[in-house]
Amino acid sequence: MASILVVDDEAPIAGLLADHLTRRGHAVRVASDGDEALQLLGLTASPRPTPLPELVVLDVMLPGATGLEVCAALRGADVPRQPVVLMLTAKRDEADAVAGFEAGADDYVRKPFGVAELVRRIEALLALAARAPLTSPRASGLRIDTRARTVHVGDSQVHLTPKEHDLLVHLASHRGLVLDRETLLVEVWGYSHAGYARTVDSHVTRVRKKLEAAGLSADPITTVHGVGYRFEDA
């Protein structure tokens, strides 16, 4: 089963969720504030020597560093494989959901929630991150290994978040086709809300920057203005 970090300053919620996940066979650690989460994730000056979890359940409103700050720090870290991040919030504003996605979250759940349903959602995210398509899309200088969930430019590995990886694979698997933002939201994120379209743009921007930083000379993702994106072999 999976290693999971639950970060929530509401002890009853964190304890209940950890208990349910443990009974499902997962290895669970709990942090009660953002600074402790940063330490457990190895993102402080004195990190704890522990491997990254496979998934982080991260509340937005935390003492110390906020959930958005923790998520952004994690996504900016140079690590071999990024964990899935599921953010929790009591806020109802759509802008808060967009901010979570732009910080690098893979999914977003509003409080209050049913614990059993949340556990199933967590396991669905883990299953999605572990899936292995049969093909390995390639472009000139770019290699995507969908079984190992790795991306390389030449000999350099590109460290993408789970959702960045899923987005790149989905675009590459539909090379030559224009995919609009709403379609990408449904097929990559599982959302149909057009208000989250900015999430696609922010993820594409991050993927492009990481590919360029790794030395890819030609951007394989073409913007089709007013519509969406198309993946093309360089």
Summary of the structure (lengths in Angstrom):
residues: 234
radius of gyration: 17.6
end to end distance: 39.1
largest distance: 52.2
contacts: 737
relative contact order: 0.11
helix: 41%
strand: 21%
